[in-house]
Amino acid sequence: MDATYTLLKELTEAFGPPGHEGEIAGLMRKELKGLGEISQDGLGSIICKKRGTADEPRVMVAGHMDEVGFMVKGITPEGFIKFLPMGGWWGHVLLAQKVRIRTKKGDVIGVVGSKPPHELQDEERRKVMDLKDMFIDVGATTYFDVRKKLGISPGDPIIPDAPFTTMGNERLYLAKAIDNRVGCAMVVDTLRKLKASTHPNTFYGVASTMEEVGLRGAATSVASVKPHVAIAVDVGIAHDTPGSLGDGDEKLGAGVGILVYDASMIPNRRLRDLAVDVCEKNKITYHLGTVERGGTDAGRFHIYDTGVPSLVIFIATRYIHSHSTIMDRKDYDNAVKLLVELTRRLDKKTVATL
């Protein structure tokens, strides 16, 4: 175990669905202490400013703090919890999974209820259950009043309950919230490495809020920084499992990913090519990737004011937006190396050519 392992474990196990990122913000403040000037915007995004040898250009690298989660919608008379999604969920990944509800009295563990297969009708077996038809069981019984005993109420946030785990292949980590605590960790590790070197710009490491519900913290944090270059660091979708529909190079162990297209942004081509050049000159393993549905915070960054040259740097992961995502540590290390070397190349003259 090293500092990065500890950082990833701490961040992924912490509580932080959209609009409830306070715990993650506290961890980011702790990890960023001494690495730059720390501030916070009105929506809660953390911004760490590290001055280089020049005030400009302003280079922004951002990962979002929030994870996909849920919110309590109501409680049935019998004490079962009805809930709303915060972020994109597919019903198949939820049944019989443990969750954690944060209440005014503390955290409560529950499980998403499911029928035993013995009682499923044929038509039920063939369809995906809608989230609106699901419920969370927190131990409701006729003699236990959930509202009074546990203090659960509408509006309480909910996250998956899953520990950070090293797999048998020790390069692979399994955890919830890798989307996108991995981006937050990249921001910290990039600043740690920049502390020991020079860079011809002012670097802003950002941990944004509410990406999973519409890139909201991206809009406020980019307005706070007013960057000349903006890079979102996030996860991508690995196409290396049975039945995968992807035909790209995204897979575990493929190195850092450089996005060439997603549904929210076509990246700045010169910035993209510069990132490729940095990888090739520094022998950083990389691949190019696409996401045909979905986007990242860069979807807001690149249209700020009169436009900002923007890019997405990512690592391929399996099973995002579920309780259990898998990442490859070597890909992460390659991503941090690219971010550091790319920052060193972004001087005023180079940025003017973008």
N, C-alpha and C positions, 0 to 999 in steps of 0.2 A: 504493500500500500504506500502511496505517496500523497503529496498535497492535492493533486488533481483528483485522485480516487476519493479522498475524504470530502473534497468540495462537491463532487457529483453526488455522492451518497447523501450528504447533508441537504443539498438543494432538492433532489428528487423526492426525498421522503417528507419534505416540509409541505405545509398546507397552503394552497394558493390558487383557487379557481378565479375566473374573471371577476374583477371588482372587489376581491378579497385577497390582494397580494401583499398585505402588510407584513406577514411573517417572512416572505421571501425578500421584501424590501429591507427588512432588518438584517437578514443574513448578508445581503449584498453590501449594505453599508459596512458591516463588520469586515467582510473580505476585501473591500476596496479602500479601507482606511490606510492612509499612508501612500496610496498610489496616485492620488490626485485630489482636486477640489470637488467635493461631493455636494450635489444639490438635488432638489426634487421638484418636479413640475406639479401643476394643479390637479392632474389625474393620478399622481403617485409614482410616475416613472422616475427611476434613479438615474442621475447623470453624473459621471465622473470625468472631470476635465484634466487632462495632462498636457502641460505646455511642452512643446519641443523647442527647436531652435528658431522657429518662426511662429507668429501669431496666426498666420494664414498659410495655406488653406486649412479650413476646419474639416476634419475627417471624423465621421460618425460611424461607429460600429455598434449594432444593437441586437440584443436577443430579448424575447418577451418572457416575462415572469409567470404569466398565468398558465394554468393547465386546464384541459377540458374537465368539466365537472357538472354539478347539478345544483338545483335550489329546491328547497321544500316548497311545494305548492299548497298542500293542505294535509290534514290528518283525518282519516275515516273514523266513524264512531267506534270502530273496534280497535283503533290505535295503530293502523298501518299508514305509512307515509307515502303520499303521492308527490311526484317530483317533476321538475322541468329540466331540460338539458341546457347547459351553458357550454356551447361549442358543439361540434359535429359528432354524433354518436350513431352507431349501428346497433339495432336491438340484439343481434346475435351475440355480441360480446358482453352483454350485461347480466343475463339471468344467472342466479346463484353466486354472484360475485359480491365480495365484502365491500362496504363503503364506510366512510367516516363522516358523521354529521357534526358540525361545529355549532353548539348552542350557547346560550348565555350562562348555562351551568357547567359547560365543558364539552368535550368530545364524546359522541355516542357512536358505537359500532353497530352496524346493521347489515343485512344481506338482502339483495334484490330477490324477491320471492319467485319461485318457479314451480310448476306442476311436476310431479313425478311422471316419468314416461308411461307408467301403467294407466294413467288417467287421461292421456292425450287422445283427442279424436283425430281421425285421419286428416281432416282439413287443417287442424292445428299444427300437425307435424310438418306441413308443407309451406307454412308461411312464417315470415319474420314478425315477431310481436312488436306492436307499436309501444313506444315509451309511455304514452298516455295511459296505456292499459297495465303498466307495471306498477309495483309498489315495493317499498322497503320495509322489511320486518326488523324492528328494533327490540323484539321480545314482548310484543303485545299479548296480553292475556286478559281474561275477564276480571282478574283481581289486581291488575297493574295499570294505573292511569298514566299513559305515556306523556300527556301534556303536563300534568302536575309533577310527576316523578323525574322526568328527564328534561323538561323545559323546552321541548322542541316546538317551534312555531314557524309559520310561513315566512319565507325570506332567508331562513338559515341555509348556509352554503354546505355543499356535500362534495367530497372527492373520493376517488378509489382508495381503498386501503391495501397497499402492497409494498413490501420491503424492497430495498435495493439489494441485488444479489449478483455475485460473480458466478458465471457459469462454469461448466466443466472445461470448456475452452476459455482459458483465463483472460483472453483479450476481449471477451464479450461480457457486457453488463446488461442485466435485466432489471427493469424498474418501471414504475409509473412516471409520468411527467418528464420523461426525457425530452418530449416536446413541450416546452422548449427550455428546460433548465440547462440543457447542454449548451444552448446559445448564451445563457447568462454566465455559465462557467467559462466559456470561450472568452467573453469580455474580460473576466477577472484574470485569466491566464495570459491573455495578450498584454494587459496592462502590467502584469508582473514582469514579463519579459522586456517590455519597453522601458521599464524603470531602470534597467541596467544598460540601456543603449540610447543613442540619439535618434531623433526622427525630425524631418524638415517641415513640421506642421504642428497644429494643435489637435490632439486626439481626444475624442469624446466617446467614452464607453458608456452605453446606455442599456438599462434593463427596463423595458416598457411594460405597460399594463394593458389588459383587455384586448389582446390581439385576437383571441379565439372568438370574440363576439363583434368583430368588425374593425380591427386595426385602430382602435380608438386611441390608445396611448401613443401609437406611432404618430398620429396627427399632432398631438400636443408636444411630444418630445422633439420632433423635427422642427417645430416652430420655436422651441426653446433654444436649440443649438444653431439653427440656420446654417446647415453644413454646405460645404462646396462639393463634398463626396459623401454618399451614404451607403453603408453596407449592412444588410440584414443577415444575421447568422441564425440558422434554423436547422430543422431536420428535413430530410427528403424521404422518399418512399423506396425501399429496396425492392428490386424485381428479381429476387433470387430464391423464391419459395415456390413449391408446387402450385400450379394454377395461376401464377402471376400473369397479368395481362400486359405488363410493361415490356417494351422491346428496347429499352435503353441500357446503359452501362451501370446503372445504380445497383450496387450490391455491397454487402458487408466486406470490408477489406479492399475496396476499390480506391481508397484514399479520400481526399477532400473533394467535395462536389462543387462545381461552378454551374449555376443555373443559367440556361440559355433562354428559357421561356417558362412563365406560369400564367395563370388566368388573370392575375392582377398587374403584371408588369412584363414588358420586354426590356431586358437590361440594356444599359449603355454598352454599345458594342466595343468601343475603345477600352473601356474599363474592364470589360470581360476579357478582351485579348491581352491586356496588361496582366491580369491575374494568371492567365495561361502561361504567358512569358515568364512570370515570376516562378511559377511551378517548375517549368522546364529548366530554367537556369539554376535553380536551387535543388533540383532533383527531388521535388515534392511529388509524391504519387497523387494523381488527380483524375477526375473524369468529368464529363459534361452531362447535365441532366435536365429534365423537363418535368413540369407538373401541369397536366392539362386541366385539372379542376382544383381550385384553391389557390391561395396566395400567401404572401408574408407581409411583414411591416413595410417592406420596400414598395409595396403597392401604394402606400401613402407618401413615402419619402420622395419618390421620383417626381411627383406632381406638386410638391410644395412650392409655393410662390411662383417663380418663372421656370421652375424645373431644376432637378438635382440629379447629376449622373449617379446612377445607383446600380447595385449588384446584390445578388444573393449568394452567399457561401454556405454550404450545408454538409452534413454527413448523412449517408443513407442509413435508414433504420427500418426494422420490421415491426409491424403491428401498432402503428401510432393510433392515437385516440382509443386506447383500450387500457386495461389494468396493467398490461405487461408489454413493454417495448424493449427491443434488443438493439444495442449499438456495439460498434467495434472501437476499442480504445485507440488503436493505431490510426484509424480514420480521424478521430478527434485530434490527436497530436499533429497530424498533417494539416488539419484545418487551422490550428493555432499558429503553426509555422508559416502558413501562407498569409495569415492576417498580419503577422509581425513583419514579414519581408515586404508585403504589399504596402504597408504603412510607411516603411522606410523609402519607398519609391515615389510616394505621393507628395512631391514638392510643388511649389507654385507653378513652375514651368510645365511640369507633366500634367497637372490638373487643368491648366489652361487649354491643353490639347484635347481634352475629353469632350 
